[in-house]
């Protein structure tokens, strides 16, 4: 059963020109959302910064009726309404002036975990995907939860890899919890809920989906955690707006650098160049900067590395080439060495078995 206060907050949210900042100001000065709803226009307009345009719709019956319908919708679909006055409301968001007064939530917000926000391009490359996989595999068994936006590309990879490593993950939606967008992520959304994660939104079931929603969603991702990681983005990518919000909230921002010729590394490189983000040098240093403690394994695995035979010149040559690249394809290795594919593959298999390299999807290789 929802408290009466939620009813009046939902009614006020529908009034034109009442954003989160004005709504918070009204409640703070009058005492409660119900008192705001029942106050005279004159009384409300005596508050500094509150004029006729802001108070015009307050008290209209149709908004209260719509709020009652929304309450029933939430009860029917097991959606929680979380206000800023509750302990379960994300702590970091409370420091943001434009944070939602209420959030709609399904699942577990994991308020006792350390949140880390991770975003990136929808056109994630193998380089960005491998970074996310490596980072989250290192963070297994730590008390963190990841925050992302359930979009295709980087967001999807963050949620998927979090689930794979048993890390709770929270998806911030740009529409109400009534709809999962993109629809291809419906199953992923269900798995997030089934694995101690959450779906959250600031939008009611009768709010329309617009491009502006996605930009507004980014401020919640930026404000939710003390740290933001940007994996890959082009110059004009949506992640750039998330970084702007994070900078405004005094969050620590880390960006994955890449080749200047790679379109989806150019945005990250720019962020680093103009001091809007710190360069990610390696995963170990990044984890230290996130102030996350990794518990040592009780029985650490030994990973012996077999020494290469110095007489096997081709092994040494290929290893040297792979060492110079973040990742390199079979075709590129063949071009650089003039060794045919069928001769290369046994050598690459040896290097992988010996523990020197890793084979990625798409026949890409990198140093282990």
PEQUI-V236096 format. One record per residue. N is the residue number from 0. RES is the residue in one letter. SS is DSSP state (A for helix, B for strand, O for the rest). PHI is phi in whole degrees, -180 to 180 (NA if undefined). PSI is psi in radians with two decimals (NA if undefined). Layout:
n=N res=RES ss=SS phi=PHI psi=PSI
n=N res=RES ss=SS phi=PHI psi=PSI
This chain:
n=0 res=X ss=O phi=NA psi=2.18
n=1 res=X ss=O phi=-84 psi=2.59
n=2 res=X ss=O phi=-71 psi=2.74
n=3 res=X ss=A phi=-61 psi=-0.52
n=4 res=X ss=A phi=-60 psi=-0.65
n=5 res=X ss=A phi=-61 psi=-0.66
n=6 res=X ss=A phi=-58 psi=-0.79
n=7 res=X ss=A phi=-78 psi=-0.53
n=8 res=X ss=A phi=-64 psi=-0.77
n=9 res=X ss=A phi=-64 psi=-0.65
n=10 res=X ss=A phi=-66 psi=-0.76
n=11 res=X ss=A phi=-67 psi=-0.58
n=12 res=X ss=A phi=-62 psi=-0.44
n=13 res=X ss=O phi=-83 psi=-0.26
n=14 res=X ss=O phi=-70 psi=2.37
n=15 res=X ss=O phi=-63 psi=2.53
n=16 res=X ss=O phi=69 psi=0.19
n=17 res=X ss=O phi=-109 psi=1.61
n=18 res=X ss=O phi=-86 psi=-3.02
n=19 res=X ss=A phi=-63 psi=-0.67
n=20 res=X ss=A phi=-66 psi=-0.81
n=21 res=X ss=A phi=-68 psi=-0.65
n=22 res=X ss=A phi=-64 psi=-0.76
n=23 res=X ss=A phi=-64 psi=-0.70
n=24 res=X ss=A phi=-64 psi=-0.76
n=25 res=X ss=A phi=-63 psi=-0.82
n=26 res=X ss=A phi=-64 psi=-0.72
n=27 res=X ss=A phi=-62 psi=-0.72
n=28 res=X ss=A phi=-80 psi=-0.59
n=29 res=X ss=A phi=-94 psi=-0.52
n=30 res=X ss=O phi=120 psi=-0.57
n=31 res=X ss=O phi=-165 psi=2.85
n=32 res=X ss=A phi=-66 psi=-0.64
n=33 res=X ss=A phi=-64 psi=-0.74
n=34 res=X ss=A phi=-66 psi=-0.62
n=35 res=X ss=A phi=-62 psi=-0.80
n=36 res=X ss=A phi=-62 psi=-0.61
n=37 res=X ss=A phi=-93 psi=-0.08
n=38 res=X ss=O phi=-77 psi=2.73
n=39 res=X ss=O phi=-74 psi=2.72
n=40 res=X ss=A phi=-59 psi=-0.69
n=41 res=X ss=A phi=-62 psi=-0.76
n=42 res=X ss=A phi=-65 psi=-0.74
n=43 res=X ss=A phi=-67 psi=-0.68
n=44 res=X ss=A phi=-76 psi=-0.09
n=45 res=X ss=O phi=-78 psi=-0.21
n=46 res=X ss=O phi=-79 psi=2.33
n=47 res=X ss=O phi=-59 psi=2.22
n=48 res=X ss=O phi=89 psi=-0.04
n=49 res=X ss=O phi=-108 psi=1.97
n=50 res=X ss=O phi=-115 psi=-2.98
n=51 res=X ss=A phi=-61 psi=-0.69
n=52 res=X ss=A phi=-62 psi=-0.54
n=53 res=X ss=A phi=-80 psi=-0.63
n=54 res=X ss=A phi=-92 psi=-0.10
n=55 res=X ss=O phi=-53 psi=-0.74
n=56 res=X ss=O phi=-93 psi=-0.12
n=57 res=X ss=O phi=-65 psi=2.25
n=58 res=X ss=O phi=98 psi=-0.09
n=59 res=X ss=O phi=-71 psi=2.28
n=60 res=X ss=A phi=-62 psi=-0.65
n=61 res=X ss=A phi=-63 psi=-0.51
n=62 res=X ss=A phi=-72 psi=-0.61
n=63 res=X ss=A phi=-69 psi=-0.67
n=64 res=X ss=A phi=-64 psi=-0.76
n=65 res=X ss=A phi=-63 psi=-0.65
n=66 res=X ss=A phi=-65 psi=-0.67
n=67 res=X ss=A phi=-63 psi=-0.69
n=68 res=X ss=A phi=-64 psi=-0.67
n=69 res=X ss=A phi=-67 psi=-0.70
n=70 res=X ss=A phi=-58 psi=-0.79
n=71 res=X ss=A phi=-65 psi=-0.67
n=72 res=X ss=A phi=-62 psi=-0.77
n=73 res=X ss=A phi=-65 psi=-0.72
n=74 res=X ss=A phi=-63 psi=-0.71
n=75 res=X ss=A phi=-67 psi=-0.62
n=76 res=X ss=O phi=-105 psi=0.30
n=77 res=X ss=O phi=56 psi=0.75
n=78 res=X ss=O phi=-102 psi=2.22
n=79 res=X ss=B phi=-89 psi=2.54
n=80 res=X ss=B phi=-109 psi=2.14
n=81 res=X ss=B phi=-117 psi=2.12
n=82 res=X ss=B phi=-100 psi=2.93
n=83 res=X ss=O phi=-67 psi=-0.22
n=84 res=X ss=O phi=-86 psi=-0.08
n=85 res=X ss=O phi=-100 psi=2.61
n=86 res=X ss=O phi=-64 psi=-0.50
n=87 res=X ss=O phi=-77 psi=-0.19
n=88 res=X ss=O phi=-66 psi=2.35
n=89 res=X ss=O phi=-52 psi=2.12
n=90 res=X ss=O phi=-60 psi=-0.76
n=91 res=X ss=A phi=-64 psi=-0.59
n=92 res=X ss=A phi=-65 psi=-0.47
n=93 res=X ss=A phi=-61 psi=-0.40
n=94 res=X ss=A phi=-84 psi=-0.04
n=95 res=X ss=O phi=-100 psi=2.18
n=96 res=X ss=O phi=-61 psi=-0.55
n=97 res=X ss=O phi=-103 psi=0.35
n=98 res=X ss=O phi=-66 psi=2.59
n=99 res=X ss=O phi=-59 psi=2.39
n=100 res=X ss=O phi=-66 psi=-0.62
n=101 res=X ss=B phi=-134 psi=2.70
n=102 res=X ss=B phi=-125 psi=2.50
n=103 res=X ss=B phi=-96 psi=2.34
n=104 res=X ss=B phi=-141 psi=2.42
n=105 res=X ss=B phi=-121 psi=2.31
n=106 res=X ss=B phi=101 psi=-2.69
n=107 res=X ss=O phi=-115 psi=2.10
n=108 res=X ss=O phi=-76 psi=-0.14
n=109 res=X ss=O phi=51 psi=0.94
n=110 res=X ss=O phi=-67 psi=-0.24
n=111 res=X ss=O phi=-95 psi=0.04
n=112 res=X ss=O phi=-100 psi=2.76
n=113 res=X ss=B phi=-87 psi=2.00
n=114 res=X ss=B phi=-80 psi=2.47
n=115 res=X ss=B phi=-131 psi=2.11
n=116 res=X ss=B phi=-89 psi=2.35
n=117 res=X ss=B phi=-134 psi=2.18
n=118 res=X ss=B phi=-135 psi=2.97
n=119 res=X ss=O phi=175 psi=-3.03
n=120 res=X ss=O phi=-70 psi=2.67
n=121 res=X ss=O phi=-72 psi=-0.34
n=122 res=X ss=O phi=-103 psi=1.01
n=123 res=X ss=O phi=-60 psi=2.35
n=124 res=X ss=O phi=-95 psi=3.02
n=125 res=X ss=A phi=-63 psi=-0.53
n=126 res=X ss=A phi=-64 psi=-0.85
n=127 res=X ss=A phi=-67 psi=-0.69
n=128 res=X ss=A phi=-63 psi=-0.75
n=129 res=X ss=A phi=-63 psi=-0.66
n=130 res=X ss=A phi=-62 psi=-0.81
n=131 res=X ss=A phi=-61 psi=-0.76
n=132 res=X ss=A phi=-61 psi=-0.79
n=133 res=X ss=A phi=-66 psi=-0.74
n=134 res=X ss=A phi=-63 psi=-0.88
n=135 res=X ss=A phi=-73 psi=-0.48
n=136 res=X ss=A phi=-67 psi=-0.55
n=137 res=X ss=A phi=-73 psi=-0.42
n=138 res=X ss=O phi=-94 psi=0.11
n=139 res=X ss=O phi=-60 psi=2.47
n=140 res=X ss=O phi=70 psi=0.24
n=141 res=X ss=O phi=-100 psi=2.81
n=142 res=X ss=O phi=-92 psi=1.15
n=143 res=X ss=B phi=-122 psi=2.85
n=144 res=X ss=B phi=-133 psi=2.55
n=145 res=X ss=B phi=-97 psi=2.60
n=146 res=X ss=B phi=-123 psi=2.24
n=147 res=X ss=B phi=-153 psi=-2.98
n=148 res=X ss=O phi=-113 psi=0.20
n=149 res=X ss=O phi=62 psi=0.21
n=150 res=X ss=O phi=-76 psi=2.95
n=151 res=X ss=O phi=-68 psi=2.87
n=152 res=X ss=O phi=83 psi=-2.19
n=153 res=X ss=A phi=-60 psi=-0.78
n=154 res=X ss=A phi=-59 psi=-0.86
n=155 res=X ss=A phi=-59 psi=-0.75
n=156 res=X ss=A phi=-63 psi=-0.73
n=157 res=X ss=A phi=-60 psi=-0.84
n=158 res=X ss=A phi=-65 psi=-0.76
n=159 res=X ss=A phi=-63 psi=-0.82
n=160 res=X ss=A phi=-70 psi=-0.54
n=161 res=X ss=A phi=-63 psi=-0.81
n=162 res=X ss=A phi=-61 psi=-0.75
n=163 res=X ss=A phi=-59 psi=-0.63
n=164 res=X ss=O phi=-100 psi=0.25
n=165 res=X ss=O phi=58 psi=0.70
n=166 res=X ss=O phi=-104 psi=2.16
n=167 res=X ss=B phi=-58 psi=2.47
n=168 res=X ss=B phi=-135 psi=2.52
n=169 res=X ss=B phi=-121 psi=2.21
n=170 res=X ss=B phi=-104 psi=2.20
n=171 res=X ss=B phi=-98 psi=2.05
n=172 res=X ss=O phi=-92 psi=2.65
n=173 res=X ss=O phi=-98 psi=0.25
n=174 res=X ss=O phi=-149 psi=3.10
n=175 res=X ss=O phi=-69 psi=2.90
n=176 res=X ss=O phi=-72 psi=-0.04
n=177 res=X ss=O phi=-68 psi=-0.50
n=178 res=X ss=O phi=-130 psi=2.40
n=179 res=X ss=O phi=-102 psi=2.16
n=180 res=X ss=O phi=-131 psi=2.30
n=181 res=X ss=O phi=-70 psi=2.68
n=182 res=X ss=A phi=-63 psi=-0.42
n=183 res=X ss=A phi=-66 psi=-0.25
n=184 res=X ss=A phi=-101 psi=0.26
n=185 res=X ss=A phi=-60 psi=-0.79
n=186 res=X ss=A phi=-66 psi=-0.67
n=187 res=X ss=A phi=-62 psi=-0.74
n=188 res=X ss=A phi=-60 psi=-0.72
n=189 res=X ss=A phi=-64 psi=-0.74
n=190 res=X ss=A phi=-66 psi=-0.60
n=191 res=X ss=A phi=-60 psi=-0.78
n=192 res=X ss=A phi=-68 psi=-0.64
n=193 res=X ss=A phi=-72 psi=-0.26
n=194 res=X ss=O phi=-120 psi=0.75
n=195 res=X ss=O phi=69 psi=0.36
n=196 res=X ss=O phi=-104 psi=-2.86
n=197 res=X ss=B phi=-152 psi=2.70
n=198 res=X ss=B phi=-115 psi=2.31
n=199 res=X ss=B phi=-133 psi=2.71
n=200 res=X ss=B phi=-158 psi=2.73
n=201 res=X ss=O phi=-102 psi=0.03
n=202 res=X ss=O phi=-101 psi=2.49
n=203 res=X ss=O phi=-82 psi=2.94
n=204 res=X ss=O phi=-67 psi=-0.32
n=205 res=X ss=O phi=-103 psi=0.10
n=206 res=X ss=O phi=-77 psi=2.39
n=207 res=X ss=O phi=-77 psi=2.63
n=208 res=X ss=O phi=-86 psi=2.24
n=209 res=X ss=O phi=-140 psi=2.90
n=210 res=X ss=A phi=-60 psi=-0.62
n=211 res=X ss=A phi=-60 psi=-0.56
n=212 res=X ss=A phi=-58 psi=-0.68
n=213 res=X ss=A phi=-69 psi=-0.64
n=214 res=X ss=A phi=-68 psi=-0.70
n=215 res=X ss=A phi=-68 psi=-0.63
n=216 res=X ss=A phi=-59 psi=-0.64
n=217 res=X ss=A phi=-63 psi=-0.54
n=218 res=X ss=A phi=-68 psi=-0.54
n=219 res=X ss=A phi=-71 psi=-0.73
n=220 res=X ss=A phi=-61 psi=-0.75
n=221 res=X ss=A phi=-67 psi=-0.66
n=222 res=X ss=A phi=-86 psi=-0.28
n=223 res=X ss=A phi=-67 psi=-0.55
n=224 res=X ss=O phi=-129 psi=2.75
n=225 res=X ss=O phi=-75 psi=-0.24
n=226 res=X ss=B phi=-130 psi=2.44
n=227 res=X ss=B phi=-124 psi=2.27
n=228 res=X ss=B phi=-113 psi=2.21
n=229 res=X ss=B phi=-108 psi=2.09
n=230 res=X ss=O phi=-85 psi=-1.04
n=231 res=X ss=O phi=-146 psi=2.49
n=232 res=X ss=O phi=-161 psi=2.55
n=233 res=X ss=O phi=-81 psi=3.09
n=234 res=X ss=O phi=-56 psi=-0.76
n=235 res=X ss=O phi=-104 psi=0.37
n=236 res=X ss=O phi=-68 psi=2.76
n=237 res=X ss=A phi=-61 psi=-0.44
n=238 res=X ss=A phi=-63 psi=-0.47
n=239 res=X ss=A phi=-65 psi=-0.63
n=240 res=X ss=A phi=-70 psi=-0.62
n=241 res=X ss=A phi=-62 psi=-0.70
n=242 res=X ss=A phi=-65 psi=-0.71
n=243 res=X ss=A phi=-61 psi=-0.74
n=244 res=X ss=A phi=-63 psi=-0.81
n=245 res=X ss=A phi=-61 psi=-0.73
n=246 res=X ss=A phi=-61 psi=-0.71
n=247 res=X ss=A phi=-66 psi=-0.49
n=248 res=X ss=O phi=-91 psi=0.09
n=249 res=X ss=O phi=61 psi=0.69
n=250 res=X ss=O phi=-88 psi=2.71
n=251 res=X ss=B phi=-81 psi=2.21
n=252 res=X ss=B phi=-117 psi=2.31
n=253 res=X ss=B phi=-125 psi=2.35
n=254 res=X ss=B phi=-124 psi=2.48
n=255 res=X ss=O phi=-86 psi=1.96
n=256 res=X ss=O phi=-74 psi=2.82
n=257 res=X ss=O phi=-156 psi=-2.98
n=258 res=X ss=O phi=-66 psi=2.50
n=259 res=X ss=O phi=-68 psi=-0.30
n=260 res=X ss=O phi=-88 psi=-0.16
n=261 res=X ss=O phi=-88 psi=2.05
n=262 res=X ss=A phi=-54 psi=-0.72
n=263 res=X ss=A phi=-91 psi=0.21
n=264 res=X ss=A phi=-109 psi=-0.25
n=265 res=X ss=A phi=-63 psi=-0.66
n=266 res=X ss=A phi=-66 psi=-0.76
n=267 res=X ss=A phi=-63 psi=-0.77
n=268 res=X ss=A phi=-61 psi=-0.68
n=269 res=X ss=A phi=-66 psi=-0.75
n=270 res=X ss=A phi=-58 psi=-0.71
n=271 res=X ss=A phi=-68 psi=-0.74
n=272 res=X ss=A phi=-64 psi=-0.61
n=273 res=X ss=O phi=-99 psi=0.30
n=274 res=X ss=O phi=62 psi=0.54
n=275 res=X ss=O phi=-94 psi=-0.17
n=276 res=X ss=O phi=-153 psi=2.68
n=277 res=X ss=B phi=-94 psi=2.43
n=278 res=X ss=B phi=-69 psi=2.39
n=279 res=X ss=O phi=-84 psi=1.97
n=280 res=X ss=O phi=-87 psi=-0.83
n=281 res=X ss=O phi=-157 psi=2.89
n=282 res=X ss=A phi=-68 psi=-0.66
n=283 res=X ss=A phi=-59 psi=-0.82
n=284 res=X ss=A phi=-66 psi=-0.70
n=285 res=X ss=A phi=-59 psi=-0.81
n=286 res=X ss=A phi=-62 psi=-0.67
n=287 res=X ss=A phi=-63 psi=-0.71
n=288 res=X ss=A phi=-68 psi=-0.43
n=289 res=X ss=O phi=-81 psi=-0.07
n=290 res=X ss=O phi=59 psi=0.69
n=291 res=X ss=O phi=-107 psi=2.25
n=292 res=X ss=O phi=-96 psi=2.20
n=293 res=X ss=O phi=-97 psi=2.15
n=294 res=X ss=O phi=-69 psi=2.27
n=295 res=X ss=O phi=-67 psi=2.55
n=296 res=X ss=O phi=-68 psi=2.48
n=297 res=X ss=O phi=-67 psi=-0.64
n=298 res=X ss=O phi=-129 psi=1.37
n=299 res=X ss=O phi=-61 psi=2.48
n=300 res=X ss=O phi=-83 psi=2.37
n=301 res=X ss=O phi=-86 psi=2.39
n=302 res=X ss=O phi=-121 psi=1.43
n=303 res=X ss=O phi=-65 psi=2.46
n=304 res=X ss=O phi=-113 psi=2.06
n=305 res=X ss=O phi=-71 psi=2.32
n=306 res=X ss=O phi=-71 psi=2.40
n=307 res=X ss=O phi=-73 psi=2.47
n=308 res=X ss=O phi=-69 psi=2.09
n=309 res=X ss=O phi=-60 psi=-0.34
n=310 res=X ss=O phi=-79 psi=-0.27
n=311 res=X ss=O phi=-86 psi=1.40
n=312 res=X ss=A phi=-62 psi=-0.62
n=313 res=X ss=A phi=-66 psi=-0.64
n=314 res=X ss=A phi=-61 psi=-0.82
n=315 res=X ss=A phi=-63 psi=-0.74
n=316 res=X ss=A phi=-62 psi=-0.86
n=317 res=X ss=A phi=-67 psi=-0.72
n=318 res=X ss=A phi=-61 psi=-0.70
n=319 res=X ss=A phi=-63 psi=-0.69
n=320 res=X ss=A phi=-67 psi=-0.79
n=321 res=X ss=A phi=-65 psi=-0.61
n=322 res=X ss=A phi=-60 psi=-0.55
n=323 res=X ss=O phi=-78 psi=-0.18
n=324 res=X ss=O phi=-120 psi=2.65
n=325 res=X ss=O phi=-68 psi=-0.71
n=326 res=X ss=O phi=-157 psi=2.63
n=327 res=X ss=B phi=-145 psi=2.46
n=328 res=X ss=B phi=-84 psi=2.86
n=329 res=X ss=A phi=-60 psi=-0.72
n=330 res=X ss=A phi=-64 psi=-0.70
n=331 res=X ss=A phi=-66 psi=-0.68
n=332 res=X ss=A phi=-64 psi=-0.72
n=333 res=X ss=A phi=-63 psi=-0.72
n=334 res=X ss=A phi=-64 psi=-0.71
n=335 res=X ss=A phi=-75 psi=-0.45
n=336 res=X ss=A phi=-108 psi=-0.26
n=337 res=X ss=O phi=60 psi=0.51
n=338 res=X ss=O phi=-104 psi=2.34
n=339 res=X ss=O phi=-67 psi=2.67
n=340 res=X ss=A phi=-55 psi=-0.79
n=341 res=X ss=A phi=-68 psi=-0.35
n=342 res=X ss=A phi=-90 psi=-0.49
n=343 res=X ss=A phi=-70 psi=-0.73
n=344 res=X ss=A phi=-58 psi=-0.77
n=345 res=X ss=A phi=-63 psi=-0.60
n=346 res=X ss=A phi=-68 psi=-0.77
n=347 res=X ss=A phi=-64 psi=-0.65
n=348 res=X ss=A phi=-64 psi=-0.72
n=349 res=X ss=A phi=-58 psi=-0.84
n=350 res=X ss=A phi=-63 psi=-0.59
n=351 res=X ss=A phi=-72 psi=-0.77
n=352 res=X ss=A phi=-63 psi=-0.69
n=353 res=X ss=O phi=-70 psi=-0.25
n=354 res=X ss=O phi=94 psi=0.21
n=355 res=X ss=O phi=-86 psi=-0.58
n=356 res=X ss=B phi=-132 psi=2.90
n=357 res=X ss=B phi=-121 psi=2.49
n=358 res=X ss=B phi=-99 psi=2.14
n=359 res=X ss=B phi=-99 psi=3.03
n=360 res=X ss=O phi=-65 psi=2.62
n=361 res=X ss=O phi=78 psi=0.37
n=362 res=X ss=O phi=56 psi=0.78
n=363 res=X ss=B phi=-102 psi=2.56
n=364 res=X ss=B phi=-127 psi=2.57
n=365 res=X ss=B phi=-149 psi=2.84
n=366 res=X ss=B phi=-66 psi=2.45
n=367 res=X ss=O phi=-80 psi=NA
